[in-house]
Amino acid sequence: MKTVNVRNLQRKVSECVDAAQKEAVVVTRHGQPAAIVIGVEGDDWEDVFYRTSPAFWKMIEERRRGKTIPLAEMRRRLDARWARQKPKR
């Protein structure tokens, strides 16, 4: 994994972006990791957003911990709901 310190990042930003297309580049401050540059060239904007969104991943984890129901039960519930709805004229 390539590393670059914050001081050198400004003059090497283009080189770091190019390198990040192949592997993550760790940016250090005072010898400690401070950030990671990850290449996304060719990726869809929406994919990049969701991969890097803490709120999205929090929602996914909450849904995974939630209660699930079998498909047959879901179909039964939907059929009952549709049966209660009056047809529109």
Rosetta silent file (secondary structure, phi, psi, omega in degrees, C-alpha in Angstrom):
SEQUENCE: MKTVNVRNLQRKVSECVDAAQKEAVVVTRHGQPAAIVIGVEGDDWEDVFYRTSPAFWKMIEERRRGKTIPLAEMRRRLDARWARQKPKR
SCORE:     score description
SCORE:     0.000 S_00000001
   1 L     0.000  132.595 -179.600    0.000    0.000    0.000 S_00000001
   2 E   -80.280  144.504  175.404    1.369    3.392   -0.985 S_00000001
   3 E  -128.540  152.529  175.625    1.637    6.159    1.607 S_00000001
   4 E  -147.294  140.062  178.966    2.178    9.897    1.309 S_00000001
   5 E   -86.026  161.624 -174.967    2.384   12.496    4.047 S_00000001
   6 H   -56.843  -40.135 -179.536    0.127   15.547    4.087 S_00000001
   7 H   -59.843  -43.971 -177.230    3.000   17.903    3.231 S_00000001
   8 H   -81.396  -16.489 -176.830    3.905   16.010    0.077 S_00000001
   9 H   -59.464  -41.620 -176.258    0.319   15.342   -0.953 S_00000001
  10 H   -59.946  -40.486 -179.282   -0.203   18.826   -2.387 S_00000001
  11 H   -87.159  -10.963 -179.416    2.657   18.494   -4.860 S_00000001
  12 H  -115.979   17.382 -173.117    1.960   14.806   -5.561 S_00000001
  13 H   -59.415  -43.346 -179.519   -1.843   14.878   -5.769 S_00000001
  14 H   -62.929  -43.604  178.047   -1.969   13.874   -9.456 S_00000001
  15 H   -62.262  -40.889  179.598    0.479   11.024   -8.851 S_00000001
  16 H   -66.257  -40.737  178.620   -1.548    9.870   -5.823 S_00000001
  17 H   -63.760  -42.090  177.653   -4.823    9.907   -7.768 S_00000001
  18 H   -62.419  -45.705 -179.683   -3.203    7.834  -10.518 S_00000001
  19 H   -64.182  -34.446 -177.532   -1.765    5.374   -7.981 S_00000001
  20 H   -67.190  -17.260  177.234   -5.125    5.139   -6.192 S_00000001
  21 L   -69.628  -21.818 -179.591   -6.685    3.633   -9.313 S_00000001
  22 L  -101.908  -36.819  179.769   -4.601    0.499   -8.624 S_00000001
  23 L  -156.339  156.602 -179.484   -4.431    0.474   -4.816 S_00000001
  24 L   -63.103  143.881  176.587   -5.459    2.634   -1.884 S_00000001
  25 E  -113.215  122.305  179.883   -3.094    5.457   -0.949 S_00000001
  26 E   -91.052  127.036  176.306   -2.824    6.233    2.761 S_00000001
  27 E   -96.920  127.146 -178.017   -2.267    9.885    3.650 S_00000001
  28 E  -110.688  152.750  173.663   -0.360   10.309    6.896 S_00000001
  29 E  -132.938  122.549 -176.883   -0.045   13.194    9.331 S_00000001
  30 L    55.229   37.304  176.706    2.790   13.062   11.868 S_00000001
  31 L    79.408    0.175 -178.814    3.394    9.460   10.811 S_00000001
  32 E  -111.662  144.188  177.873   -0.172    8.361   11.574 S_00000001
  33 E   -58.277  133.550 -179.939   -2.880    7.477    9.023 S_00000001
  34 E  -122.423  -28.349 -178.518   -5.164   10.480    8.436 S_00000001
  35 E  -161.763  166.037  176.038   -7.033    9.638    5.221 S_00000001
  36 E  -128.997  134.668  174.236   -7.250    7.163    2.381 S_00000001
  37 E  -103.437  122.429 -178.513   -7.408    8.002   -1.319 S_00000001
  38 L  -121.603  128.152 -179.439   -9.328    5.353   -3.263 S_00000001
  39 L   -70.400  138.650  179.189   -9.594    5.417   -7.043 S_00000001
  40 L  -131.971   13.783  179.889  -13.077    5.518   -8.517 S_00000001
  41 L   -54.908  131.520  178.358  -12.327    6.205  -12.188 S_00000001
  42 L    86.059   -8.132  178.901  -14.940    4.539  -14.353 S_00000001
  43 L   -83.842  153.251  175.699  -17.318    3.936  -11.449 S_00000001
  44 L   -73.109  139.476 -179.565  -20.881    5.176  -11.445 S_00000001
  45 H   -55.365  -41.461 -178.571  -21.449    8.241   -9.203 S_00000001
  46 H   -64.088  -41.210  177.379  -24.301    6.510   -7.408 S_00000001
  47 H   -61.276  -43.527  179.347  -22.125    3.472   -6.628 S_00000001
  48 H   -61.502  -45.298 -179.917  -19.401    5.722   -5.234 S_00000001
  49 H   -58.191  -50.629 -175.922  -21.915    7.578   -3.083 S_00000001
  50 H   -69.314  -35.337  178.283  -23.421    4.437   -1.564 S_00000001
  51 H   -64.495  -29.297 -173.958  -20.072    2.713   -0.995 S_00000001
  52 L  -108.423    8.011 -176.632  -18.832    5.728    0.953 S_00000001
  53 L   -94.789  109.184  176.921  -22.009    6.798    2.758 S_00000001
  54 H   -59.344  -36.846 -179.703  -21.999    5.997    6.493 S_00000001
  55 H   -63.850  -40.206  178.617  -25.733    6.789    6.660 S_00000001
  56 H   -62.761  -47.762 -177.842  -26.481    4.254    3.910 S_00000001
  57 H   -68.899  -30.882  174.443  -24.483    1.482    5.621 S_00000001
  58 H   -63.765  -43.786  178.725  -26.076    2.305    8.979 S_00000001
  59 H   -61.856  -42.537  179.041  -29.508    1.883    7.357 S_00000001
  60 H   -60.204  -47.258  179.600  -28.432   -1.457    5.826 S_00000001
  61 H   -61.751  -40.983  178.238  -27.231   -2.734    9.214 S_00000001
  62 H   -62.743  -41.640 -179.992  -30.474   -1.642   10.898 S_00000001
  63 H   -66.858  -37.492  179.624  -32.525   -3.441    8.258 S_00000001
  64 H   -66.062  -31.960  178.992  -30.437   -6.608    8.609 S_00000001
  65 H   -80.744  -15.002 -176.450  -31.089   -6.640   12.362 S_00000001
  66 L   -72.890  167.657 -179.833  -34.799   -6.100   11.837 S_00000001
  67 L   -73.759  139.879  176.551  -37.511   -8.716   11.846 S_00000001
  68 L  -116.224  162.304  176.626  -38.201  -10.504    8.573 S_00000001
  69 L  -130.709  152.630  178.640  -41.230  -12.433    7.369 S_00000001
  70 L   -64.736  154.032 -179.955  -41.524  -15.326    4.915 S_00000001
  71 H   -57.467  -41.058 -179.563  -42.477  -14.508    1.328 S_00000001
  72 H   -60.267  -39.290  177.999  -45.780  -16.396    1.653 S_00000001
  73 H   -66.663  -40.893  178.374  -46.763  -14.182    4.607 S_00000001
  74 H   -63.112  -42.237  177.736  -45.877  -11.039    2.672 S_00000001
  75 H   -61.664  -41.973  179.048  -48.003  -12.184   -0.264 S_00000001
  76 H   -60.573  -44.789  179.906  -50.911  -12.881    2.098 S_00000001
  77 H   -64.040  -42.992  179.425  -50.642   -9.387    3.581 S_00000001
  78 H   -66.035  -42.266  177.987  -50.470   -7.722    0.173 S_00000001
  79 H   -59.664  -42.178  179.367  -53.416   -9.735   -1.139 S_00000001
  80 H   -64.575  -40.962  179.316  -55.455   -8.686    1.908 S_00000001
  81 H   -65.071  -44.402 -179.597  -54.522   -5.030    1.420 S_00000001
  82 H   -65.562  -34.635  179.541  -55.421   -5.099   -2.281 S_00000001
  83 H   -67.011  -31.334  179.927  -58.730   -6.798   -1.507 S_00000001
  84 H   -76.793  -24.171 -178.218  -59.646   -3.955    0.895 S_00000001
  85 L   -73.835  137.705  178.261  -58.940   -1.234   -1.646 S_00000001
  86 L   -84.684  141.079  177.261  -61.898   -0.044   -3.659 S_00000001
  87 L   -66.018  141.547  178.761  -61.454    0.111   -7.428 S_00000001
  88 L   -87.474  143.338  179.648  -61.117    3.653   -8.767 S_00000001
  89 L  -107.311    0.000    0.000  -63.513    4.830  -11.466 S_00000001
